[in-house]
Amino acid sequence: MRTLFVLSNLFFAIARVLQVFIYFELVCVILSAILSWITPYHYYPFRQFVDAVSSIILRPLRKIIPPIGVVDITPMVAILILTFLDIFVVRTLIDLAGVLH
């Protein structure tokens, strides 16, 4: 019985950490998209940090999805993927933790 309790807590903890990462990544992707319109501020440390964090998901997507003219739709696709991961993976882990508890 204790094994299930420990597994339940493990799944819940993994779900919450993953959820925090997803939310942080979402904010960085949105900020990166907004800051990309402001070109003179490209060399500020905050922008470089936001771009580096958002590139975790944007770089692989840019290899798959070409820009449509001058419009880069990868931030929108990244937001959809991160939202899907939050709804499906995180909530599934939380529900699984609840069932095991």
SULTA-V411308 format. One record per residue. N is the residue number from 1. SS is DSSP state (A for helix, B for strand, O for the rest). PSI is psi in whole degrees, 0 to 359 (* if undefined). D_CENTER is the distance of its C-alpha to the mean C-alpha in Angstrom with 1 decimal. Layout:
# SULTA-V411308
n/ss/psi/d_center
N/SS/PSI/D_CENTER
N/SS/PSI/D_CENTER
This chain:
# SULTA-V411308
n/ss/psi/d_center
1/O/323/34.3
2/A/329/32.7
3/A/319/30.6
4/A/323/29.0
5/A/318/28.3
6/A/317/26.7
7/A/320/24.6
8/A/313/23.6
9/A/323/22.6
10/A/311/20.7
11/A/320/18.6
12/A/317/18.0
13/A/317/17.0
14/A/318/14.6
15/A/316/13.0
16/A/319/12.9
17/A/317/11.5
18/A/321/8.7
19/A/319/8.3
20/A/317/8.6
21/A/317/6.1
22/A/315/3.4
23/A/318/5.9
24/A/317/6.5
25/A/320/3.9
26/A/313/4.9
27/A/317/8.3
28/A/322/8.5
29/A/316/8.1
30/A/314/10.6
31/A/320/12.7
32/A/319/12.9
33/A/318/14.1
34/A/315/16.5
35/A/339/17.7
36/O/340/18.4
37/O/342/21.2
38/O/85/22.8
39/A/327/24.1
40/A/342/26.5
41/A/28/24.0
42/O/336/22.2
43/O/8/23.7
44/O/143/22.8
45/A/323/20.9
46/A/317/18.4
47/A/320/17.5
48/A/321/17.5
49/A/312/15.1
50/A/316/12.6
51/A/322/13.2
52/A/318/13.0
53/A/318/9.6
54/A/336/8.3
55/A/346/10.5
56/A/320/8.7
57/A/331/7.3
58/A/323/10.0
59/A/311/12.9
60/A/325/13.1
61/A/325/12.7
62/A/337/15.5
63/A/333/17.7
64/A/318/17.6
65/O/114/17.7
66/O/154/20.5
67/O/148/20.7
68/B/97/23.0
69/O/239/25.7
70/O/3/24.3
71/B/126/21.2
72/O/112/17.9
73/O/3/15.9
74/A/326/12.9
75/A/322/10.8
76/A/318/11.9
77/A/320/11.1
78/A/318/7.5
79/A/318/7.4
80/A/318/9.5
81/A/315/7.8
82/A/322/4.6
83/A/318/7.7
84/A/315/9.7
85/A/320/8.0
86/A/313/8.3
87/A/316/11.8
88/A/302/13.0
89/A/309/12.0
90/A/313/11.7
91/A/328/14.7
92/A/317/16.6
93/A/321/16.4
94/A/318/17.5
95/A/320/20.3
96/A/319/21.4
97/A/322/21.7
98/A/321/23.8
99/A/320/26.0
100/A/338/26.7
101/O/*/27.5
